[in-house]
Amino acid sequence: MMRQSFTAVLERNITLTDTLVSEPYEVAWASEARVFVRALDLTGTLEAWAEISPDGQCWIPEGSPPATLAQAGVLSFPLRDFGHWLRVVTRVRGGTPSARVIVYLALKA
């Protein structure tokens, strides 16, 4: 059987100087996911992690440690056993932190 897959762009060309929480995405059909955060510009250190929810309203950290990036480029991390809803939190830290990012969620059933 051919597996289903879908890539959602959760945020596009967003500039952040602190923390950004993506729009939630309903993923109950998927068995695995991979988050990609592309930093087009980066001053400081970028961190990203996932949050999960049973209903898209109340959120908790997924449990994996944050993925980090110290220069412009791409970070990524896999997710499994995440339930019904996902969102991605990105945070930039440093003296005068700034990042312009694109956040992707790649899903497979």
N, C-alpha and C positions, 0 to 999 in steps of 0.2 A: 504494500500500500504506500502511496506517495504521501509524505508528511506535508502538513500545511505550514506556511510561514508567512510572516508579515513584519514589516519594519515601520514603526511609527516615529515621526519626528515630533518630539514633545516640546522642544523649544528651539528657535532658530535665530541666530545672530543676536542673542541677548547679552547685554553688557552688565556684569555684576561687580559690585565693590564689597559685598558681604555675602549673604546667603540667598540662594534662589531655590524655591520649591516648585517643581514642574507641575503641570496639570496632571491630575490623576488619570490612569488608563485602566479600563476594565479588561482583565486578562484571564478570566476563569477558564476559557477554552484551551489555554496554552499549558504545556507541561514543562517548558523551560524558556528562559529569557536571557538575553545578554544586553547590558547597558553599554553604550558608547557615549563618551563625552569628548567632543572635539573642541579644543581651545584654539581659536584662531589667533588671539592675542592673549598674552598672560604676563602679568607682573605680580610676582608673589608665588604662592603655592596653592594649587587647586585641589580640593578634596571632593569626592562624590560617593554617595551611598544610596541605598534604596530604602523606602518605607513601604509597609504593607498595611492593608485594611480589609476588613470583611465586608464593608459597605460603601467605601469611597468617602466616608465622612470622618471617622476616627482613625488615627494613624499611629503606628509604632515602628521603630527601626526594624529592618529585616533581620539584623543580627550579624552580618559580615562586617569586618572592619572597613573603614573608608579606603577607597583607592585614591592615590595621589599622583599629581603631575607637577613638575617643577619648571617646565618650559612649554612653549606652545607645541601642541601635538594632540595625540589621542590617548585617552585612558579607557579601560574596559574591564568589566567584571561580569561573571555568570551568576544566574539565579535559578534556583529550583525550589519546589515546595513552598510557593509564595502565596497561595490562596487566590482571592478574586480580584484584588486591585493592587496596582503598583504606582508609585511615583518616585521621582529621583530628586535628591537634595544635593545641590552643589554649593560649595563655600570656598571663597578665596581669602587667603590670609597673607599678611606681610606688612611692611611699612606703609606703603600706599597701594593696597591690593586692587587689581582690576583684571577682569577676564571677559573676553567675548567668546561665547560658547554656542555650540549646537548640541542638543541632547537627543539621542536616538534610543529607541527600545526595540530590539529585534526579538521576535517571538516565534516559537515553534510548537506545534501540537504533535 
